[in-house]
Amino acid sequence: MRDCRLFIDGEFCDAAGGETYESINPATGRPLATVAKGGAEDVARACEAAQRAFEGEWGAMTSAERSAVLAQAADLLEARTDEFAQLETADVGKPITEASNIDVPVSVSYLRWYASVTDAAVGETIDIPNAGQIDFSLYQPFGVVGGIAPWNFPLFLAMLKIGPALAMGNCIVIKPASVTPLTTSLVCECFAEAGLPAGALNVITGPGSVVGEAIVTHPRVSMVSFTGSTEVGRRVIELSAQNITNLSMELGGKSPTIVFEDADADQAVAGAVFGLLLNNGQNCIAGTRLLVQQSIYDDACAAVAEKLDSLRVGDPTDPATQLGAIVSQEQFDKVTGAIRRGREEGATVAAGGTVPDDPELQDGWFVRPTLLTDCTNDMSVSREEIFGPVLVAIPFEDEEEAIAIANDTPYGLGSGVFTIDADRAHRMARALQSGTVYVNTYNQVYPQSPFPGWKQSGTGVERGVRGLLTYARYKNVIWDVSGEAIAWF
């Protein structure tokens, strides 16, 4: 088994309390690693180390010097792609082809992009009516920021916090998900080898109720980036009030994929399936509601069902596997329970709905990709985030009804629209209440593209320059150059 320790002030170390827990391989049900169970004392040590680094070597570096460190870390991560992919597969249960071809390369590309924009936080000159004064703005780092990442894309989502935090000159204390801590811990080796000063990056593993809450409430932490469920997000908001801590939050979703009768059939089916199944449906922006125009509903559902049934669920380490394991027993129970409730509510299981019958998979947590038809938008499977390979199909008559159904949700992270009518695509893009709208595609990610959350799917913006500036304070300067005293009476 591997040994996963805390990373504080440039060194791997045990938790102050000496406690550990086991990380379980979801494909086998067997222990994968012994993980340090950090606590509030460890968070405090990490925050103090981060503050020293910010006031010292890291804070004194120029943007060009920070860029060089991040670029070198990206190169070192890329050189270890196989190692990181195998570890991500073992920890999360995702197919090795997905980890090798998506998770690690995308993480590298994002880190390289952050390395290229360390000097992007330029202020502006503001035109004011007083000719004897000048007004300009500055972006400055917060100092110590906190990061709390979920379990579905551990390496990638860690880079979405570590990358912009460091690019803007901050230091960071990050907590990976308890069940998937391994690649976030391992990436510390890449940053250390790249020359990142001790204390600029700290990783504390352990339960969110202890480590996460300690990060959010520590007085050294001025900003927190959280990715996770809406339920936990509410708790983070409550805790942030203690110190009025700045927050950036990407939360849950129940995104619609809307297919009109004029859509290219092959493109729509592929988009609906990929929109659902990236990381086995364990994806916050997954298109889990399939809205299909009534005139093509039966044919489209049949095509999607056929595609889902054709996919291979199997050993994540096998390159032929297309869908791997659910991340944990808890999540497996949630997914299978949702399928059961869907049946009870009147949905028809058109594809999947069961666990694989392969005896070699019986010790892991596997679920066949599932399509539920005959659904309405008021069913629990249509309202609640399942976070697994479950797609609910809902018919609609016209554009107006599609918009009404799509927006009838507390979430607003993403939407997909499939149509060849450009005017309709523009109307839908404006009408849909979500931070991202995909047209004739789904699940595309680029570091330059902003990723906002609407409604209960989050606050602020991640990625892109807008997301980068989330990690910097905004300051205004008004400077009198006239040499005259203020005439105040």
KAKA-V993243 format. One record per backbone hydrogen bond with DSSP energy under -0.5 kcal/mol. NH is the residue of the N-H (numbers start at 1). CO is the residue of the C=O. Records with the same first field share a line. If there is no record, write none. Layout:
# KAKA-V993243
NH=CO  CO
This chain:
# KAKA-V993243
2=32
4=2  34
5=3
6=13
7=203
8=11
10=201
11=8
13=6
18=15
21=35
23=33
25=30
26=24
28=25
29=25
32=23
33=23
34=2
35=21  33
36=4
37=19
38=36  205
43=39
44=40
45=41
46=42
47=43
48=44
49=45
50=46
51=47
52=48
53=49
54=50
55=51
56=52
58=53
59=53
60=56
61=57  58
66=62
67=63
68=64
69=65
70=66
71=67
72=68
73=69
74=70
75=71
76=72
77=73
78=74
79=75
80=76  77
81=78
84=80
85=81
86=82
87=83
88=84
89=85
90=86
91=87
92=88
93=88  89
96=316
99=95
100=96
101=97
102=98
103=98
104=99
106=102
107=103
108=104
109=105
110=106
111=107
112=108
113=109
114=110
115=111
116=112
117=113  114
118=115
120=117
122=120
126=135
128=126
131=129
133=130
134=479
135=126
136=477
137=124
138=475
140=473
142=471
144=142  220
145=143  171
146=223
147=173
148=225
149=175
154=151
157=153
158=154
159=155
160=156
161=158
162=158
163=159
165=161
166=162
167=163
168=164
169=166
170=165
171=143
172=200
173=145
174=202
175=147
176=174
177=150
180=177
185=181
186=182
187=183
188=185
189=186
190=186
191=187
192=188
193=189
194=190
195=192
196=191
200=197
202=172
203=7
204=174
205=203
210=207
211=207
212=207
213=208
214=210
215=211
216=212
217=213
218=214  215
221=218
222=144  220
223=144
224=246
225=146
226=224  248
227=148
228=250
233=229
234=230
235=231
236=232
237=233
238=234
239=235
240=236
241=237  238
242=239
243=240
244=240
245=240
246=222
248=224
249=459
250=226
251=249  457
252=456
255=286
256=414
257=289
258=256  416
259=257  291
260=258  418
263=260
265=263
268=264
269=265
270=266
271=267
272=268
273=269
274=270
275=271
276=272
277=273
278=274
280=277
281=278
282=279
283=281
286=283
287=275
288=255  286
289=255
290=288  392
291=257  289
292=290  394
293=259
294=396
296=293
297=293  294
300=296
301=297
302=298
303=299
304=300
305=301
306=302
307=303
308=304
309=305
310=306
311=307  308
313=311
314=312  323
318=315
319=317
321=318
322=312
323=312
325=93
326=365
332=328
333=329
334=330
335=331
336=332
337=333
338=334
339=335
340=336
341=337
342=338
343=339
344=340
345=341
346=343
347=342
348=373
350=348  371
351=371
353=368
361=358
362=359
364=361
365=26
366=364
368=354
370=389
371=351
372=391
373=348  371
375=393
379=376
382=379
383=379
384=380
386=384
390=388
391=370
392=288
393=372
394=290  392
396=292
402=398
403=399
404=400
405=401
406=402
407=403
408=404  405
409=407
412=454
415=436
416=256
417=438
418=258
419=417
422=420
425=421
426=422
427=423
428=424
429=425
430=426
431=427
432=428
434=432
435=412
436=413
438=415
440=417  438
449=446
451=462
453=460
454=412
456=410
457=454
458=455
459=249
462=451
464=447
467=463
468=464
469=465
470=467
471=468
472=469
473=140
475=138
477=136
479=134  477
481=132  479
482=132
488=486
